Amino acid sequence: MVYAASAATDFDGLHGGETAVNASKVFWRGVVCALAGATLWGFSGACIQFLAESYEVSSAFISAVRAGVAALLFAVFVFVTRREALLSLLGSPAARPTLVLFGVGLYLSQITYAVSVALTNAGTATVLQATCTVFVMLITCARARRLPRVADFVGLMCAMAAATLIATQGDWGVIVLPVAGLAWGIANALSETLYIMAPQRLYGRWDRPTVIACGMVISGIVAILVWLIGEAIVSLLAAPSVALGAAGSILADLFGTAGSLVPDMDATGWLALVGGVGVLGTFAAFGLFLYGVSLVGSVKGSLLGVAEPAGAMVIAALWLHTPFSAWDWIGLVLMAAMIALVSLSGQNSEGKRKRSGAR
């Protein structure tokens, strides 16, 4: 039995049988969920900043914990509430390769971002990460053999400008683009493109939360395996930066310097890591964002995902008392313009399909 989704796979392809009111509700639910997920990513970024400033925690350990916690919660959720849909999805040989691509893409998006930051800086890595919206739009338009819609294209420009201003604070000297850093930054953008677009076909045949849960479980397994293997390699090398040069420095940035497998943290640190990064910043964030993307479509979802740096900025200002600059305000205005354009484009698309279906 195939478990069909309750709403459209992609807002750009809503079925004509839905009424205008229902389609509008579906679209706005997707927008709200995608923005909420992106904002929670920003919260996880503030938690990671807090951990980096207060404890010695490796990027690989953070990735393993966040993906592992999210995988466990997703697994329990779908096993309890959607067992039949889960068995149907896992029992489909055709779905398995896509699920693996989805899960690997989810993990790669986290680890490639960490390497990109290590080789450049947080601002540069964030700007490169935001280019995933370009890849998603190009691939979507190539598949449909059409040019980007004007509102989507202008929204893309606003999103890129907002991410750049917030990440660099208007200082172009912050942008650091060594060849290796550029390569890892583009790899990060491509991995985000992969996990946004890969499961779109599955959403049309199976329950959305079940598809997302399976991808997160695969991501958690990969993250834990990479962490354990990487820690073992670093322990064997003892001084990876000496043994492997630049590659060893990246290993040290990701996996630490052959210290204890689990870092020494107090209750506050574990709460920030497990609760802030794992539960809210990964389980809730990815769940909401990917569910929203499944409703509004790949292009609009990827644009809304660029709201992450804005969410991180606001939360860091409120929690960590990070200064709020004029560039941040300009970035927020551009981000609001992008959201308005995405919403306008979605509503116009729905209206055209409704009128077309009435003829």
Secondary structure, 3 states (H helix, E strand, C coil): CCCCCCCCCCHHHCCCCCCHHHHHHHHHHHHHHHHHHHHHHHHHHHHHHHHHHHCCCCHHHHHHHHHHHHHHHHHHHHHHHCHHHHHHHHCCCCCHHHHHHHHHHHHHHHHHHHHHHHHCCHHHHHHHHHCHHHHHHHHHHHHHCCCCCHHHHHHHHHHHHHHHHHHHCCCHHHCCCCHHHHHHHHHHHHHHHHHHHCCHHHHCCCCHHHHHHHHHHHHHHHHHHHHHHHHHHHHHHCCHHHHHCHHHHHHHHHHCCCCCCCCCCCHHHHHHHHHHHHHHHHHHHHHHHHHHHHHHCHHHHHHHHCCHHHHHHHHHHHHCCCCCCHHHHHHHHHHHHHHHHHHHHHHHHHHHHHHHHHC
